[in-house]
Amino acid sequence: MSHEINAEVIAIGTEILLGEITDTNSVYIARLLRDYGINLYFMTSVGDNRKRIADAIRLAMTRAQLVITCGGLGPTVDDMTRQAVADATDRTLEFQQTLLDQIAARFSTFKTQMTENNRQQAYVPAGAVVLENPVGTAPGFIVNHNGCDVISVPGVPREMKYLLTERAIPYLRQKYQLGVIKARVLKTAGIGESMLDSVIGADLLEAGNPTVGLAAHSGQVDVRITAKADTIEEALVMIDRTDAQLRERIGKHVFGVDEDKLETILAALLEKSSQQIAIIEAGTGGGVGRALSGVNPAVIAAATSYDSPDALCRALGIVPEARLSDTAQTVMTHIQAATGAAACLVILTDPEADEGADSDERTALIAQVGERTRTRVFGFGGQADIAPRWISMWGLSAVWGMLREQTDHD
């Protein structure tokens, strides 16, 4: 069995803590470590402060054999990672002329004059293994301290990815017998997280390897299967076994795997059953209709969008009801009569409203397939950040669920 390695990732940069940038680097590193069978138990973000960076590294070294820092290796005064790593590992910085020559050579290829502050990038903690950077000006390095490897790479995504995959991973593979961690995501719709948890059961959710975990998103819940093994083939066999057990329990709610998208799956199901869908949207900007027509226009019987529910009612000559859900039902009757489509979806939302209680009915949806009907109201309107995804996922999943039931019944 491969050697167990526990890792921690430290993302460095005040701009992360201020919310000015999204830390996609840590996500990439997490997936990379997963693929090589390295356990990742902590991810930390710390600002551009030498003491706090050093403290974060010291803490990480008490609970991990591998610490990866990302960012803070540039030439400016707020790039403090080199010195912080040196502080945390009880050593000084040392100047390497070879590194400065390489940095100068990089600038010459840019036909740009290297400034004096770039000189600090040629300093690394004493005794460090240098990770030469042919795609940027900031070299990385590895420091081994009391049995822990601290790997420092730049925050520029292209440079970070190159140094980790081409420099750090070969170092780790040579030092340790690395296994693999593989994952598969079953995507579900039409069932909430708590109900899904109950149906799956503790025997699978509390298993050690493979592990099964839930992640709720807007209108869908992902079920992730993660297996650790010596080889990819072994991991996939383990995942297949758990996948089969899960499908026995929740298969009717699984619409896809990994990168599958609900609109693609729904369009394929409509095409397979030789049915079309009619969609009327008001206040949504027509996003649901565009999503489906972008996959397969042939499955669209009609897709109409209006600026608001009031505009829709005026266009159809309908008198709005007191409750938005009642208005949606009236619109549903109209769209069925006008199109004769086997599947229909009506979505009405107040484009000017934000968040509120569901009793306010700022969004109302009705989906109908044959004799099957599903309705839902939400308290948010078109101004809510969650509106586009929630509306799209609920509407599409409702139609998909009823079509699947119809197919199973037939």
Contacts in CASP RR format, 6 or more apart in sequence:
PFRMAT RR
TARGET T0000
AUTHOR 0000-0000-0000
METHOD contacts of the structure
MODEL  1
MSHEINAEVIAIGTEILLGEITDTNSVYIARLLRDYGINLYFMTSVGDNR
KRIADAIRLAMTRAQLVITCGGLGPTVDDMTRQAVADATDRTLEFQQTLL
DQIAARFSTFKTQMTENNRQQAYVPAGAVVLENPVGTAPGFIVNHNGCDV
ISVPGVPREMKYLLTERAIPYLRQKYQLGVIKARVLKTAGIGESMLDSVI
GADLLEAGNPTVGLAAHSGQVDVRITAKADTIEEALVMIDRTDAQLRERI
GKHVFGVDEDKLETILAALLEKSSQQIAIIEAGTGGGVGRALSGVNPAVI
AAATSYDSPDALCRALGIVPEARLSDTAQTVMTHIQAATGAAACLVILTD
PEADEGADSDERTALIAQVGERTRTRVFGFGGQADIAPRWISMWGLSAVW
GMLREQTDHD
1 230 0 8 1.000
2 37 0 8 1.000
2 176 0 8 1.000
2 177 0 8 1.000
2 178 0 8 1.000
2 179 0 8 1.000
2 230 0 8 1.000
3 176 0 8 1.000
3 177 0 8 1.000
3 178 0 8 1.000
4 39 0 8 1.000
5 37 0 8 1.000
5 38 0 8 1.000
5 39 0 8 1.000
5 65 0 8 1.000
5 66 0 8 1.000
5 172 0 8 1.000
5 176 0 8 1.000
5 178 0 8 1.000
6 38 0 8 1.000
6 39 0 8 1.000
6 40 0 8 1.000
6 41 0 8 1.000
6 63 0 8 1.000
6 64 0 8 1.000
6 65 0 8 1.000
6 66 0 8 1.000
7 33 0 8 1.000
7 38 0 8 1.000
7 39 0 8 1.000
7 40 0 8 1.000
7 41 0 8 1.000
7 64 0 8 1.000
7 65 0 8 1.000
7 66 0 8 1.000
7 67 0 8 1.000
7 68 0 8 1.000
8 40 0 8 1.000
8 41 0 8 1.000
8 42 0 8 1.000
8 43 0 8 1.000
8 44 0 8 1.000
8 60 0 8 1.000
8 63 0 8 1.000
8 64 0 8 1.000
8 66 0 8 1.000
8 67 0 8 1.000
8 68 0 8 1.000
9 26 0 8 1.000
9 29 0 8 1.000
9 30 0 8 1.000
9 33 0 8 1.000
9 40 0 8 1.000
9 42 0 8 1.000
9 43 0 8 1.000
9 44 0 8 1.000
9 67 0 8 1.000
9 68 0 8 1.000
9 70 0 8 1.000
10 43 0 8 1.000
10 44 0 8 1.000
10 45 0 8 1.000
10 46 0 8 1.000
10 53 0 8 1.000
10 56 0 8 1.000
10 57 0 8 1.000
10 60 0 8 1.000
10 67 0 8 1.000
10 68 0 8 1.000
10 69 0 8 1.000
10 70 0 8 1.000
11 23 0 8 1.000
11 25 0 8 1.000
11 26 0 8 1.000
11 43 0 8 1.000
11 44 0 8 1.000
11 45 0 8 1.000
11 46 0 8 1.000
11 70 0 8 1.000
11 71 0 8 1.000
12 45 0 8 1.000
12 46 0 8 1.000
12 47 0 8 1.000
12 48 0 8 1.000
12 53 0 8 1.000
12 69 0 8 1.000
12 70 0 8 1.000
12 71 0 8 1.000
12 72 0 8 1.000
12 81 0 8 1.000
12 155 0 8 1.000
13 45 0 8 1.000
13 46 0 8 1.000
13 47 0 8 1.000
13 48 0 8 1.000
13 71 0 8 1.000
13 72 0 8 1.000
14 47 0 8 1.000
14 48 0 8 1.000
14 78 0 8 1.000
15 21 0 8 1.000
16 23 0 8 1.000
16 45 0 8 1.000
16 47 0 8 1.000
17 45 0 8 1.000
17 46 0 8 1.000
17 47 0 8 1.000
23 45 0 8 1.000
24 157 0 8 1.000
25 70 0 8 1.000
25 71 0 8 1.000
25 155 0 8 1.000
25 157 0 8 1.000
25 160 0 8 1.000
26 43 0 8 1.000
26 45 0 8 1.000
26 70 0 8 1.000
28 157 0 8 1.000
28 160 0 8 1.000
28 161 0 8 1.000
29 68 0 8 1.000
29 70 0 8 1.000
29 160 0 8 1.000
29 164 0 8 1.000
30 40 0 8 1.000
30 43 0 8 1.000
32 164 0 8 1.000
32 165 0 8 1.000
32 169 0 8 1.000
33 39 0 8 1.000
33 40 0 8 1.000
34 40 0 8 1.000
34 181 0 8 1.000
34 183 0 8 1.000
34 226 0 8 1.000
35 180 0 8 1.000
35 181 0 8 1.000
35 182 0 8 1.000
36 169 0 8 1.000
36 172 0 8 1.000
36 173 0 8 1.000
36 178 0 8 1.000
36 179 0 8 1.000
36 180 0 8 1.000
36 181 0 8 1.000
37 178 0 8 1.000
37 179 0 8 1.000
37 180 0 8 1.000
37 181 0 8 1.000
37 228 0 8 1.000
38 66 0 8 1.000
38 172 0 8 1.000
38 178 0 8 1.000
38 181 0 8 1.000
41 63 0 8 1.000
41 64 0 8 1.000
42 60 0 8 1.000
42 63 0 8 1.000
42 64 0 8 1.000
44 56 0 8 1.000
44 60 0 8 1.000
46 52 0 8 1.000
46 53 0 8 1.000
46 56 0 8 1.000
47 53 0 8 1.000
48 72 0 8 1.000
48 78 0 8 1.000
48 79 0 8 1.000
48 80 0 8 1.000
49 80 0 8 1.000
50 80 0 8 1.000
50 83 0 8 1.000
50 84 0 8 1.000
50 87 0 8 1.000
51 84 0 8 1.000
51 87 0 8 1.000
53 69 0 8 1.000
53 80 0 8 1.000
53 81 0 8 1.000
53 84 0 8 1.000
53 88 0 8 1.000
54 84 0 8 1.000
54 85 0 8 1.000
54 87 0 8 1.000
54 88 0 8 1.000
55 88 0 8 1.000
57 67 0 8 1.000
57 69 0 8 1.000
57 84 0 8 1.000
57 85 0 8 1.000
57 88 0 8 1.000
57 89 0 8 1.000
57 150 0 8 1.000
58 88 0 8 1.000
60 67 0 8 1.000
61 67 0 8 1.000
61 88 0 8 1.000
61 145 0 8 1.000
61 146 0 8 1.000
61 148 0 8 1.000
61 150 0 8 1.000
64 148 0 8 1.000
65 147 0 8 1.000
65 148 0 8 1.000
65 149 0 8 1.000
66 148 0 8 1.000
66 149 0 8 1.000
66 151 0 8 1.000
66 172 0 8 1.000
67 148 0 8 1.000
67 149 0 8 1.000
67 150 0 8 1.000
67 151 0 8 1.000
68 150 0 8 1.000
68 151 0 8 1.000
68 152 0 8 1.000
68 153 0 8 1.000
68 164 0 8 1.000
68 168 0 8 1.000
69 81 0 8 1.000
69 85 0 8 1.000
69 150 0 8 1.000
69 151 0 8 1.000
69 152 0 8 1.000
69 153 0 8 1.000
70 152 0 8 1.000
70 153 0 8 1.000
70 154 0 8 1.000
70 155 0 8 1.000
70 160 0 8 1.000
71 79 0 8 1.000
71 81 0 8 1.000
71 152 0 8 1.000
71 153 0 8 1.000
71 154 0 8 1.000
71 155 0 8 1.000
71 160 0 8 1.000
72 78 0 8 1.000
72 79 0 8 1.000
72 80 0 8 1.000
72 81 0 8 1.000
72 154 0 8 1.000
72 155 0 8 1.000
73 79 0 8 1.000
73 81 0 8 1.000
73 82 0 8 1.000
73 121 0 8 1.000
73 138 0 8 1.000
73 139 0 8 1.000
73 140 0 8 1.000
73 152 0 8 1.000
73 153 0 8 1.000
73 154 0 8 1.000
73 155 0 8 1.000
74 120 0 8 1.000
74 121 0 8 1.000
74 137 0 8 1.000
74 138 0 8 1.000
74 154 0 8 1.000
75 115 0 8 1.000
75 117 0 8 1.000
75 118 0 8 1.000
75 119 0 8 1.000
75 120 0 8 1.000
75 121 0 8 1.000
75 137 0 8 1.000
75 138 0 8 1.000
76 117 0 8 1.000
79 120 0 8 1.000
81 152 0 8 1.000
82 93 0 8 1.000
82 120 0 8 1.000
82 123 0 8 1.000
82 124 0 8 1.000
82 125 0 8 1.000
82 152 0 8 1.000
83 93 0 8 1.000
85 125 0 8 1.000
85 141 0 8 1.000
85 143 0 8 1.000
85 150 0 8 1.000
85 152 0 8 1.000
86 92 0 8 1.000
86 93 0 8 1.000
86 125 0 8 1.000
86 126 0 8 1.000
88 145 0 8 1.000
88 150 0 8 1.000
89 125 0 8 1.000
89 143 0 8 1.000
89 145 0 8 1.000
89 150 0 8 1.000
90 145 0 8 1.000
91 125 0 8 1.000
91 126 0 8 1.000
91 127 0 8 1.000
91 143 0 8 1.000
92 125 0 8 1.000
92 126 0 8 1.000
93 123 0 8 1.000
93 124 0 8 1.000
93 125 0 8 1.000
93 126 0 8 1.000
94 123 0 8 1.000
94 124 0 8 1.000
94 125 0 8 1.000
94 126 0 8 1.000
94 127 0 8 1.000
95 122 0 8 1.000
95 123 0 8 1.000
96 122 0 8 1.000
96 123 0 8 1.000
96 124 0 8 1.000
96 130 0 8 1.000
97 122 0 8 1.000
99 121 0 8 1.000
99 122 0 8 1.000
99 124 0 8 1.000
99 130 0 8 1.000
99 139 0 8 1.000
100 119 0 8 1.000
100 121 0 8 1.000
100 122 0 8 1.000
102 132 0 8 1.000
102 139 0 8 1.000
103 114 0 8 1.000
103 118 0 8 1.000
103 121 0 8 1.000
103 122 0 8 1.000
103 137 0 8 1.000
103 139 0 8 1.000
104 114 0 8 1.000
106 136 0 8 1.000
106 137 0 8 1.000
107 113 0 8 1.000
107 114 0 8 1.000
107 118 0 8 1.000
107 137 0 8 1.000
118 137 0 8 1.000
121 137 0 8 1.000
121 138 0 8 1.000
121 139 0 8 1.000
122 139 0 8 1.000
124 130 0 8 1.000
124 139 0 8 1.000
124 140 0 8 1.000
124 141 0 8 1.000
125 141 0 8 1.000
125 143 0 8 1.000
127 143 0 8 1.000
128 141 0 8 1.000
128 142 0 8 1.000
128 143 0 8 1.000
129 141 0 8 1.000
129 142 0 8 1.000
129 143 0 8 1.000
129 144 0 8 1.000
129 171 0 8 1.000
130 139 0 8 1.000
130 140 0 8 1.000
130 141 0 8 1.000
131 139 0 8 1.000
131 140 0 8 1.000
131 141 0 8 1.000
131 142 0 8 1.000
131 151 0 8 1.000
131 153 0 8 1.000
131 163 0 8 1.000
131 167 0 8 1.000
131 168 0 8 1.000
132 139 0 8 1.000
132 167 0 8 1.000
133 139 0 8 1.000
133 140 0 8 1.000
133 154 0 8 1.000
133 159 0 8 1.000
133 162 0 8 1.000
133 163 0 8 1.000
134 162 0 8 1.000
135 158 0 8 1.000
135 159 0 8 1.000
135 162 0 8 1.000
136 154 0 8 1.000
136 156 0 8 1.000
136 159 0 8 1.000
138 154 0 8 1.000
138 156 0 8 1.000
138 159 0 8 1.000
140 151 0 8 1.000
140 152 0 8 1.000
140 153 0 8 1.000
140 154 0 8 1.000
140 163 0 8 1.000
140 167 0 8 1.000
141 151 0 8 1.000
141 152 0 8 1.000
142 149 0 8 1.000
142 150 0 8 1.000
142 151 0 8 1.000
142 152 0 8 1.000
142 168 0 8 1.000
142 171 0 8 1.000
143 149 0 8 1.000
143 150 0 8 1.000
143 152 0 8 1.000
144 150 0 8 1.000
149 172 0 8 1.000
149 175 0 8 1.000
151 164 0 8 1.000
151 168 0 8 1.000
153 159 0 8 1.000
153 160 0 8 1.000
153 163 0 8 1.000
153 164 0 8 1.000
153 168 0 8 1.000
154 160 0 8 1.000
154 163 0 8 1.000
172 178 0 8 1.000
179 228 0 8 1.000
179 229 0 8 1.000
179 230 0 8 1.000
179 231 0 8 1.000
180 228 0 8 1.000
180 229 0 8 1.000
180 230 0 8 1.000
180 231 0 8 1.000
180 232 0 8 1.000
180 235 0 8 1.000
181 226 0 8 1.000
181 227 0 8 1.000
181 228 0 8 1.000
181 235 0 8 1.000
182 226 0 8 1.000
182 227 0 8 1.000
182 229 0 8 1.000
182 232 0 8 1.000
182 235 0 8 1.000
182 236 0 8 1.000
182 239 0 8 1.000
183 224 0 8 1.000
183 225 0 8 1.000
183 226 0 8 1.000
183 227 0 8 1.000
183 239 0 8 1.000
184 224 0 8 1.000
184 225 0 8 1.000
184 239 0 8 1.000
184 243 0 8 1.000
184 257 0 8 1.000
184 258 0 8 1.000
185 222 0 8 1.000
185 223 0 8 1.000
185 224 0 8 1.000
185 225 0 8 1.000
185 257 0 8 1.000
185 258 0 8 1.000
186 222 0 8 1.000
186 223 0 8 1.000
186 224 0 8 1.000
186 225 0 8 1.000
186 243 0 8 1.000
186 246 0 8 1.000
186 247 0 8 1.000
186 250 0 8 1.000
186 254 0 8 1.000
186 256 0 8 1.000
186 257 0 8 1.000
187 220 0 8 1.000
187 222 0 8 1.000
187 223 0 8 1.000
187 254 0 8 1.000
187 255 0 8 1.000
187 256 0 8 1.000
187 257 0 8 1.000
187 258 0 8 1.000
187 260 0 8 1.000
187 262 0 8 1.000
188 196 0 8 1.000
188 220 0 8 1.000
188 221 0 8 1.000
188 222 0 8 1.000
188 223 0 8 1.000
188 250 0 8 1.000
188 253 0 8 1.000
188 254 0 8 1.000
188 255 0 8 1.000
189 219 0 8 1.000
189 220 0 8 1.000
189 221 0 8 1.000
189 253 0 8 1.000
189 255 0 8 1.000
189 262 0 8 1.000
189 393 0 8 1.000
189 396 0 8 1.000
189 397 0 8 1.000
189 400 0 8 1.000
189 401 0 8 1.000
190 219 0 8 1.000
190 220 0 8 1.000
190 253 0 8 1.000
190 397 0 8 1.000
190 398 0 8 1.000
190 401 0 8 1.000
191 199 0 8 1.000
191 221 0 8 1.000
191 250 0 8 1.000
191 253 0 8 1.000
192 216 0 8 1.000
192 221 0 8 1.000
193 214 0 8 1.000
193 216 0 8 1.000
193 221 0 8 1.000
196 214 0 8 1.000
196 221 0 8 1.000
196 223 0 8 1.000
196 250 0 8 1.000
196 253 0 8 1.000
197 205 0 8 1.000
197 214 0 8 1.000
199 249 0 8 1.000
199 250 0 8 1.000
200 212 0 8 1.000
200 214 0 8 1.000
200 223 0 8 1.000
200 246 0 8 1.000
200 249 0 8 1.000
200 250 0 8 1.000
201 249 0 8 1.000
204 212 0 8 1.000
204 242 0 8 1.000
204 245 0 8 1.000
204 246 0 8 1.000
205 212 0 8 1.000
205 213 0 8 1.000
205 214 0 8 1.000
207 242 0 8 1.000
209 227 0 8 1.000
209 228 0 8 1.000
209 238 0 8 1.000
210 225 0 8 1.000
210 226 0 8 1.000
210 227 0 8 1.000
210 228 0 8 1.000
210 238 0 8 1.000
210 239 0 8 1.000
210 241 0 8 1.000
210 242 0 8 1.000
211 225 0 8 1.000
211 226 0 8 1.000
211 227 0 8 1.000
212 223 0 8 1.000
212 224 0 8 1.000
212 225 0 8 1.000
212 226 0 8 1.000
212 242 0 8 1.000
212 246 0 8 1.000
213 223 0 8 1.000
213 224 0 8 1.000
213 225 0 8 1.000
213 226 0 8 1.000
214 221 0 8 1.000
214 222 0 8 1.000
214 223 0 8 1.000
214 224 0 8 1.000
215 221 0 8 1.000
215 222 0 8 1.000
215 224 0 8 1.000
216 222 0 8 1.000
217 389 0 8 1.000
217 393 0 8 1.000
218 386 0 8 1.000
218 389 0 8 1.000
218 390 0 8 1.000
218 393 0 8 1.000
219 389 0 8 1.000
219 390 0 8 1.000
219 393 0 8 1.000
219 394 0 8 1.000
219 397 0 8 1.000
220 262 0 8 1.000
220 393 0 8 1.000
220 397 0 8 1.000
223 246 0 8 1.000
223 250 0 8 1.000
223 254 0 8 1.000
225 239 0 8 1.000
225 242 0 8 1.000
225 243 0 8 1.000
225 246 0 8 1.000
227 235 0 8 1.000
227 236 0 8 1.000
227 238 0 8 1.000
227 239 0 8 1.000
227 242 0 8 1.000
228 235 0 8 1.000
229 235 0 8 1.000
229 238 0 8 1.000
246 254 0 8 1.000
247 254 0 8 1.000
252 404 0 8 1.000
252 408 0 8 1.000
255 262 0 8 1.000
255 265 0 8 1.000
255 266 0 8 1.000
255 397 0 8 1.000
255 400 0 8 1.000
256 265 0 8 1.000
262 393 0 8 1.000
262 396 0 8 1.000
262 397 0 8 1.000
262 400 0 8 1.000
263 291 0 8 1.000
263 292 0 8 1.000
263 294 0 8 1.000
263 295 0 8 1.000
263 392 0 8 1.000
263 396 0 8 1.000
264 295 0 8 1.000
265 400 0 8 1.000
266 292 0 8 1.000
266 396 0 8 1.000
266 399 0 8 1.000
266 400 0 8 1.000
266 403 0 8 1.000
267 292 0 8 1.000
267 295 0 8 1.000
267 296 0 8 1.000
267 299 0 8 1.000
268 296 0 8 1.000
269 400 0 8 1.000
269 403 0 8 1.000
269 404 0 8 1.000
269 407 0 8 1.000
270 276 0 8 1.000
270 277 0 8 1.000
270 296 0 8 1.000
270 299 0 8 1.000
270 343 0 8 1.000
270 403 0 8 1.000
271 296 0 8 1.000
271 298 0 8 1.000
271 299 0 8 1.000
273 403 0 8 1.000
273 406 0 8 1.000
273 407 0 8 1.000
275 299 0 8 1.000
275 341 0 8 1.000
275 342 0 8 1.000
275 343 0 8 1.000
275 403 0 8 1.000
276 298 0 8 1.000
276 299 0 8 1.000
276 300 0 8 1.000
276 301 0 8 1.000
276 341 0 8 1.000
276 342 0 8 1.000
276 343 0 8 1.000
277 292 0 8 1.000
277 299 0 8 1.000
277 300 0 8 1.000
277 301 0 8 1.000
277 341 0 8 1.000
277 342 0 8 1.000
277 343 0 8 1.000
277 344 0 8 1.000
277 345 0 8 1.000
277 399 0 8 1.000
278 300 0 8 1.000
278 301 0 8 1.000
278 302 0 8 1.000
278 303 0 8 1.000
278 335 0 8 1.000
278 336 0 8 1.000
278 338 0 8 1.000
278 339 0 8 1.000
278 340 0 8 1.000
278 341 0 8 1.000
278 343 0 8 1.000
278 344 0 8 1.000
278 345 0 8 1.000
279 288 0 8 1.000
279 289 0 8 1.000
279 292 0 8 1.000
279 300 0 8 1.000
279 302 0 8 1.000
279 303 0 8 1.000
279 304 0 8 1.000
279 344 0 8 1.000
279 345 0 8 1.000
279 346 0 8 1.000
279 347 0 8 1.000
280 302 0 8 1.000
280 304 0 8 1.000
280 305 0 8 1.000
280 306 0 8 1.000
280 312 0 8 1.000
280 331 0 8 1.000
280 335 0 8 1.000
280 345 0 8 1.000
280 346 0 8 1.000
280 347 0 8 1.000
281 287 0 8 1.000
281 288 0 8 1.000
281 289 0 8 1.000
281 303 0 8 1.000
281 304 0 8 1.000
281 305 0 8 1.000
281 306 0 8 1.000
281 347 0 8 1.000
281 348 0 8 1.000
282 305 0 8 1.000
282 306 0 8 1.000
282 307 0 8 1.000
282 308 0 8 1.000
282 309 0 8 1.000
282 311 0 8 1.000
282 312 0 8 1.000
282 347 0 8 1.000
282 348 0 8 1.000
282 349 0 8 1.000
283 305 0 8 1.000
283 306 0 8 1.000
283 307 0 8 1.000
283 308 0 8 1.000
283 309 0 8 1.000
283 348 0 8 1.000
283 349 0 8 1.000
283 350 0 8 1.000
283 351 0 8 1.000
283 382 0 8 1.000
284 305 0 8 1.000
284 347 0 8 1.000
284 349 0 8 1.000
284 351 0 8 1.000
284 382 0 8 1.000
284 387 0 8 1.000
284 388 0 8 1.000
284 391 0 8 1.000
285 305 0 8 1.000
285 307 0 8 1.000
286 303 0 8 1.000
286 305 0 8 1.000
287 305 0 8 1.000
287 388 0 8 1.000
287 392 0 8 1.000
288 345 0 8 1.000
288 347 0 8 1.000
288 391 0 8 1.000
288 392 0 8 1.000
288 395 0 8 1.000
288 396 0 8 1.000
289 300 0 8 1.000
289 303 0 8 1.000
289 305 0 8 1.000
290 303 0 8 1.000
291 392 0 8 1.000
291 396 0 8 1.000
292 299 0 8 1.000
292 300 0 8 1.000
292 303 0 8 1.000
292 396 0 8 1.000
293 300 0 8 1.000
293 303 0 8 1.000
301 339 0 8 1.000
301 340 0 8 1.000
301 341 0 8 1.000
302 335 0 8 1.000
302 338 0 8 1.000
302 339 0 8 1.000
302 341 0 8 1.000
306 312 0 8 1.000
306 315 0 8 1.000
307 351 0 8 1.000
308 350 0 8 1.000
308 351 0 8 1.000
309 320 0 8 1.000
309 324 0 8 1.000
309 327 0 8 1.000
309 348 0 8 1.000
309 349 0 8 1.000
309 350 0 8 1.000
310 320 0 8 1.000
312 318 0 8 1.000
312 331 0 8 1.000
312 348 0 8 1.000
313 319 0 8 1.000
313 320 0 8 1.000
313 327 0 8 1.000
316 331 0 8 1.000
316 334 0 8 1.000
318 327 0 8 1.000
318 330 0 8 1.000
318 331 0 8 1.000
318 334 0 8 1.000
320 327 0 8 1.000
321 327 0 8 1.000
321 330 0 8 1.000
323 361 0 8 1.000
323 364 0 8 1.000
324 348 0 8 1.000
324 350 0 8 1.000
324 361 0 8 1.000
324 362 0 8 1.000
324 363 0 8 1.000
324 364 0 8 1.000
324 377 0 8 1.000
325 361 0 8 1.000
325 364 0 8 1.000
325 366 0 8 1.000
325 375 0 8 1.000
325 377 0 8 1.000
327 348 0 8 1.000
327 364 0 8 1.000
328 346 0 8 1.000
328 347 0 8 1.000
328 348 0 8 1.000
328 364 0 8 1.000
328 365 0 8 1.000
328 366 0 8 1.000
328 375 0 8 1.000
329 366 0 8 1.000
329 375 0 8 1.000
331 346 0 8 1.000
331 348 0 8 1.000
331 366 0 8 1.000
332 344 0 8 1.000
332 346 0 8 1.000
332 366 0 8 1.000
332 368 0 8 1.000
335 341 0 8 1.000
335 344 0 8 1.000
335 346 0 8 1.000
336 344 0 8 1.000
336 368 0 8 1.000
342 369 0 8 1.000
342 370 0 8 1.000
343 367 0 8 1.000
343 368 0 8 1.000
343 369 0 8 1.000
343 370 0 8 1.000
343 399 0 8 1.000
343 402 0 8 1.000
343 403 0 8 1.000
344 366 0 8 1.000
344 367 0 8 1.000
344 368 0 8 1.000
344 369 0 8 1.000
345 365 0 8 1.000
345 366 0 8 1.000
345 367 0 8 1.000
345 368 0 8 1.000
345 395 0 8 1.000
345 398 0 8 1.000
345 399 0 8 1.000
346 364 0 8 1.000
346 365 0 8 1.000
346 366 0 8 1.000
346 367 0 8 1.000
347 363 0 8 1.000
347 364 0 8 1.000
347 365 0 8 1.000
347 391 0 8 1.000
347 395 0 8 1.000
348 363 0 8 1.000
348 364 0 8 1.000
348 365 0 8 1.000
349 362 0 8 1.000
349 363 0 8 1.000
349 364 0 8 1.000
349 381 0 8 1.000
349 382 0 8 1.000
349 387 0 8 1.000
349 391 0 8 1.000
350 362 0 8 1.000
350 363 0 8 1.000
350 381 0 8 1.000
350 382 0 8 1.000
351 381 0 8 1.000
351 382 0 8 1.000
351 383 0 8 1.000
352 381 0 8 1.000
352 382 0 8 1.000
352 383 0 8 1.000
353 360 0 8 1.000
353 362 0 8 1.000
353 379 0 8 1.000
353 380 0 8 1.000
353 381 0 8 1.000
353 382 0 8 1.000
353 383 0 8 1.000
353 384 0 8 1.000
354 380 0 8 1.000
354 381 0 8 1.000
354 382 0 8 1.000
354 383 0 8 1.000
354 384 0 8 1.000
355 379 0 8 1.000
355 380 0 8 1.000
355 381 0 8 1.000
355 384 0 8 1.000
356 362 0 8 1.000
356 379 0 8 1.000
356 380 0 8 1.000
357 379 0 8 1.000
358 377 0 8 1.000
358 378 0 8 1.000
358 379 0 8 1.000
359 379 0 8 1.000
360 379 0 8 1.000
361 377 0 8 1.000
361 378 0 8 1.000
361 379 0 8 1.000
362 378 0 8 1.000
362 379 0 8 1.000
362 380 0 8 1.000
362 381 0 8 1.000
362 382 0 8 1.000
363 377 0 8 1.000
363 378 0 8 1.000
363 379 0 8 1.000
363 380 0 8 1.000
363 381 0 8 1.000
363 382 0 8 1.000
363 387 0 8 1.000
363 391 0 8 1.000
364 375 0 8 1.000
364 376 0 8 1.000
364 377 0 8 1.000
364 378 0 8 1.000
365 375 0 8 1.000
365 376 0 8 1.000
365 377 0 8 1.000
365 378 0 8 1.000
365 391 0 8 1.000
365 394 0 8 1.000
365 395 0 8 1.000
365 398 0 8 1.000
366 373 0 8 1.000
366 374 0 8 1.000
366 375 0 8 1.000
367 373 0 8 1.000
367 374 0 8 1.000
367 375 0 8 1.000
367 395 0 8 1.000
367 398 0 8 1.000
367 399 0 8 1.000
367 402 0 8 1.000
368 374 0 8 1.000
368 402 0 8 1.000
369 399 0 8 1.000
369 402 0 8 1.000
369 403 0 8 1.000
369 406 0 8 1.000
370 402 0 8 1.000
370 406 0 8 1.000
372 402 0 8 1.000
372 405 0 8 1.000
372 406 0 8 1.000
374 398 0 8 1.000
374 402 0 8 1.000
376 394 0 8 1.000
376 395 0 8 1.000
376 398 0 8 1.000
378 390 0 8 1.000
378 391 0 8 1.000
380 386 0 8 1.000
380 387 0 8 1.000
380 390 0 8 1.000
381 387 0 8 1.000
382 388 0 8 1.000
END
